Amino acid sequence: MDLLGPGAPIAAKCQGCHGAKGAGGPNDTLVGGAGTLAGDKPLKTVGSYWPYATTLFDYVRRAMPWDHPRSLTNDEVYEVSAYILNLNGIIGSDDVLDAQSLPKVKMPNRDGFVPFPRP
């Protein structure tokens, strides 16, 4: 079953806020931004800015969808995470994410991430 294909239930939960294929909507853009971080107008997306794929899983699991947080199963969260990572060109379309493979995903900005300075 393709949870994120056209008309699928997970897609409906995501696309309303993030647009088709995570590329635009009323809320954060999830896809794109490669090579923009050093420029005047950086686009901070999952693919360009986030340092770890596990952060994506954790955030989706705890906070999404915004109107029903924590309503997705772990399998659905892995599927959503894989879909977003695939749209960003980080993993292949046939790659499967699970507890063993997720931490092994090398994010493009893993070594370039600069945390927000705190006092």
C-alpha positions in Angstrom: 0.0 0.0 0.0 1.4 3.4 -1.0 0.6 5.6 2.0 1.8 8.7 0.2 0.5 8.3 -3.3 -2.2 10.5 -4.8 -5.4 10.2 -2.7 -3.7 8.2 0.1 -4.6 9.0 3.7 -1.1 10.1 4.8 -0.7 12.4 1.8 -3.9 14.1 2.7 -2.6 14.7 6.2 0.6 16.3 4.8 -0.3 18.1 1.6 -2.7 20.5 3.2 0.1 22.3 5.0 3.2 21.4 3.0 1.8 21.2 -0.5 2.3 18.6 -3.1 5.6 16.8 -2.7 6.5 19.0 0.3 7.5 21.8 -2.0 5.2 24.5 -0.8 2.1 25.3 1.1 1.0 27.5 3.9 3.6 25.9 6.3 7.3 25.0 6.0 8.7 23.8 2.7 10.3 20.4 3.3 12.1 19.9 0.0 14.8 21.9 -1.9 17.3 24.4 -0.7 20.4 22.5 -1.6 23.3 24.9 -1.8 21.4 27.9 -0.5 22.7 28.0 3.1 25.7 30.1 2.4 23.7 32.5 0.2 21.8 35.7 1.0 18.4 33.8 1.1 19.0 30.4 2.6 16.2 27.9 2.3 16.2 25.8 5.4 14.5 22.5 4.6 14.9 18.9 5.8 17.2 18.3 2.9 19.4 21.4 3.1 19.5 22.2 6.8 18.6 19.4 9.1 21.7 17.5 10.4 20.1 14.1 11.2 17.4 11.9 9.8 16.5 10.8 13.3 15.4 14.4 14.0 13.0 14.2 11.2 11.5 11.0 12.5 11.3 12.4 16.0 9.6 15.6 14.9 7.1 13.9 12.7 6.3 11.4 15.4 5.7 13.9 18.1 4.3 16.9 16.2 2.6 15.9 13.0 0.0 16.2 11.7 -0.3 19.6 13.5 -4.0 19.2 14.2 -3.6 15.6 15.5 -0.1 15.2 16.8 1.1 11.7 17.7 -1.7 10.1 15.6 0.6 8.4 13.1 1.9 4.9 13.7 5.6 4.3 13.7 5.3 2.6 10.4 3.5 5.7 9.0 6.2 8.0 10.4 9.0 5.8 8.8 7.0 6.1 5.5 6.6 9.8 5.7 10.3 10.2 6.7 11.4 8.0 3.8 9.2 10.0 1.4 10.6 13.4 2.5 14.2 12.1 2.4 13.6 10.6 -1.1 12.1 13.9 -2.4 15.3 15.6 -1.2 17.4 13.0 -3.1 18.9 11.7 0.1 17.7 8.1 -0.2 16.4 6.1 -3.1 12.7 5.5 -3.9 13.0 1.8 -3.0 14.9 2.3 0.2 13.1 1.3 3.4 13.6 3.1 6.7 13.4 1.4 10.0 15.0 1.6 13.4 18.3 0.2 12.0 18.5 2.1 8.8 17.3 5.5 9.9 20.3 6.5 12.0 22.7 5.4 9.1 21.2 8.0 6.7 23.9 10.7 6.0 22.2 14.1 5.8 23.9 16.6 3.5 24.3 19.2 6.3 25.4 16.8 9.0 28.9 18.3 9.2 27.8 21.8 8.5 25.1 22.3 11.0 25.6 25.2 13.4 23.2 25.1 16.4 21.5 28.3 17.5 23.7 29.9 20.2 22.2 29.9 23.6 23.3 32.0 26.6 
